[in-house]
């Protein structure tokens, strides 16, 4: 199962490599940091070899923020992880760095206008 998760994350990473702005670099780094359970701004700064202030400034220049980029990555990975029926919603939440299923469900609803369980029923059990 871990191998499939890494494979999905790598697929997402490959789709990002064509672009090279700081937000895209951050996305690539966050995929790896999420897998390691360390998706926070300090870890991202260390991975990118940037100070926190420099990262903030460069993201602002691209009209985004750390939290927005993190949410984008989580939204894409959530759908990928939910496509694996062996993973429970709670496991997906933990893989994405959420401390509870309710916070993951709230975030998922904000991205896709439905809870993860409904998404699975609607789109993945066809």
N, C-alpha and C positions, 0 to 999 in steps of 0.2 A: 504494500500500500504506500509506504514512504517513497518508493521508487516512482510510482505514478504521480505522486504529488510533486516531486522534483521535476519530473518530465513536463508536467503542466506549467510549472513555474518557468522552466527553461524555454518552453514554447512562447510564453508571454515575453520573456526577456529578449528572445530573438526578434520578436516583432518591434521591440523598442530600439534595437541597435542602429537602425537606419537614421535615427535622429540623434542630434548631439547637443541639445541645449541642457541647461542645468536641471530643469524639471525632468527631462528624460533620463539623465544620469541618475537623478534621485530615485526615479521609478525603478530603474534596474537595481539600484542598491537596496531599495526597500523590499523588493521581492526576496532577496537573499536574507535581509535582516528579519523579515517576518518568519522565514523558515527557521531562523535561529532564535526566535522569540525576543528579538531586540529592536523592534521597529520604533525607535524614538529619535528625536532630533539630535541628541548628543551622539548616538551611535552612527546616525547618518552622516553627521559632520566628520566624524573620525574616518568613516569609510571613503568619503569624498575628499578627505584631507583639506577641509575648509573650516574656518571658524564659524561659529553659529551666526554671528553678525553678517559675515560675507554670504553665507547661504541665504539668509533672510533677504539681504539686499538684492542678490541675483535673482531669487525667486520673485521678489516684488517687481523687478524690471521686466519679468516675463508675465506679470499680472497674475501671479498665483501665490500660494503659500505652502508651507510644509504640510499642514493639515489637509488642504485640498488635494495635494499630490498623494498623500497617504490614503485618503478616501477613494481616489480614483483607482489606485492599485488594489485596495481591498475589494472594491466593487467588481472589478474584473476577475480577481482570484476567487471571490465568493461564488460566482456563476460557474467557474471551472470546477471548484471543489464540490459544489452541489450536484454537478453532473455525475459524480461518483456516488452511486446509491449506497455504497458500503459506509460512507461517512455520514454520521448523524449531524444534525444542525449544531449541536453543542461542540462537536469536534471541529467543525468548520469555524465556528466562532473562536475557538481557542487557537486554531492555526492562523487566524487573521489578527490575533492579538487582543481580542475582546475578553473581558474578565467574566462576562455573563452572557447567557443566551438572550436575555432581554435587551441588552445594549446592541448586540448583533442584529436582532430582529428589528429594532428601531432604525438602525442604520440601513439595513437592507430595504425596509419599507421606503425610506427616503430616496433610495436609488432607483427602485423598480416598482414602487407603488403597490407592493404586496409583500406579505411575509414569506420567508424562505420556504416554508412547507407548501404554501400555495404555488409558489414558483415551480417547485419540483413537480407537483401534481399537474400543473397546467402545461409546462413546457418539456418536461423530461420523461413523463410516462405516457408517451404517445404510441 
